[in-house]
Amino acid sequence: MRNRHAAEDRKTEALFLDLDGRENVSLPSLQRFLQAGLVRSGQERKMVSKALDVVRVAKRALWSPVRNFSGGNQQKIAVAKWLLADTRVLLLYDPTRGIDIGTKTEIYHLIRRYTDAGGAVLFYSTEVPELVNLCDEVMVIYRGRIEERLGGESLSESAIMSIAVGRHQRRAPDLQALAH
């Protein structure tokens, strides 16, 4: 099973900003385009073009440096490369941080389509509404430990926040027990 992740910082870890979108998207899958050690550029361009269509990035990404695109389109290009790699599990780390609301919505729909098609997503987000609206199950971490798993009816913004700040059903240490 292939697992891939969209890096935490797309500008320093997920993309080569001076390369065009075609090169960025095909890089993890380059082996599939090689024949006798040479890249079959027509096949590469066709497959990358399809991946860019899925994430709704303009065709100019095929030849334009990634640095010329908005942060949201850069993020979608980073996701496109893992879609092209035929991954079964995506690890997404704050995938909508720093992008406009329209592009956030597109990424939400992309994630939902990916899971509806049978893919799995392990999703980390600092935006609690994203967790509630996109995830089937949320594990809340407090002080470095998985404190609770929430799903179904128990999954809500208030429940996540209560656990995340350490205010859920936790009792203060018994002072008498500490004295002994």
N, C-alpha and C positions, 0 to 999 in steps of 0.2 A: 504494500500500500504506500502510495506517495503522499507525503505531508509537506506542505510548503507554507511559508508565512510571508505576509506583507510586513516588511520591516517597520520598526518603530518610527524612524525618521526617514521619510521617503527621499529627502534630498541628499543625505549622506550615506544611507544604507541600502535603499531600495532601487535607486536609479543611477545611471551614468548620465549626468545632465548634458554633457557635450555630445553624446551620441543621439541619433534620432530614435523615434519611437519603435521603428522596425527592429533596430539592433537591440534595444532594451527589452522588448517583448520576446524576441526569439532567443535571447542569450541562454536562458535555462534549458531550452529545448533544441539547441543548435544541432545536437547529434542527429536528430530526426531529419534534418535538411541536408546532411552531408552525403555525398556520393563520390567515392574515390578521393576523399579528402577535400573536396570542393563543395562550397555551399550552393545548393540548387536555389538560386535567388528568386526565381519565379514562384516556386512552391513556397518558399519562405514568405515572400510578399503576400501571396494569396492567403495563407493561414493567419499571418499577423493581421491582415486587413479584416478577416472574419472576427478575430478576437477584439479588435478595436471597434468593430460594429456592435458587438455584444455590450461593451462598456460605454458605448456612445461617445467615442472620441473622433474628431474630424480626421479625414483621410490624410491631411497634411502631416499628421504624426508619422506617416511612413517615411518621410524625408526631412522633417524639421527636427532640430535639436530639442530635446525634452525641456530644456531650460526656458524655451519660448512659450511654454504652456502654463496655465494657471495651476495653482496648488491642487485644486480639485481634479483637473485633467491629468496632472502628474500622478495623483493617487490612483486614478482609474487606469492609467497606463501600467502602474505597478501591479494592480490586480490582474490586468489582462495577461501579463506574462505567466502568472500561475494558472490562469484558465487555459492558456495554450499548452501548458505542461501537463494537462489532463490530471490534475491533482484530485484526490478524493477528500482531503481534509485541508481546509484553509485555516491558518492561525492568523487572526487579525488583531493588531495592537492599535487601539485608538484610530481606526481607519478614517474617521471623519473629522479628526482634530484639525482645526485651522482652515476648513473649507466652507464655502457658502451653502446656504440652506437648500438651494436647488440641487446642487451636486450631492449633498448629504442624502437627500431623498432618492436620487438615482442610485447611490451606493446601497441604501437600504433595500431598494427593489432588486438590485443585483444579488445581494446576499440571500434574499428570500427566494429568488428564482434558482440560485445555486443549490440551496437546501431542498427545494421542491423537486429538483432534478436528481436528488439522491446524494448530494455532497453534504459534508459535515463542516461546521464552522466552530472553532474555539475562538471566542470573541472576548477581548479585554477592552473595556471602555471606562473612562472617567465620567462619562455622561450617563447618569442613572436612567433617564427616560429611554435612551437607546437600549439599555439592558432589558427593561421591562417590555418594550415593544418589539424587540427582535429575538429575544432568547426564549427557549422553552424551559431552560433551567439556569439558575444563577447560583454560583458559589460565592459567598461573601467572605472576604478575608479581613481579619482584624488582628493586628499585632503579629503579622506574618503567618497566621494559621487560618485554615479554612474553618470558619466559625459556624456556618450554616449553609445548607442548600435550600433554595427556594424554587418552587415551580407551581404551575397551576394557579389555584386561588390564593396561595400564600405569596405569590410574586407581585410585589408592589413597590413603588418608589419609597413609601414610608417604611416598609419592612427592611428594604436594603439599607437605607440611611440609618435606621435605628441600630442595626447590627454593625454597620461599618464604623459607627462612632462609639460602639461598645455599650449601648444602652438597652440591650434586649435581655430580658430575663436573667441577667447576671446579678448575683448577689455580692455585696461587699464582703470581704473576708471577715470572719468572726474574730473580733478583737480578743476575746478570751482564749480562743484556740491559738492565736498568735503569741499570746503571753506565755504559754506553756512550752 
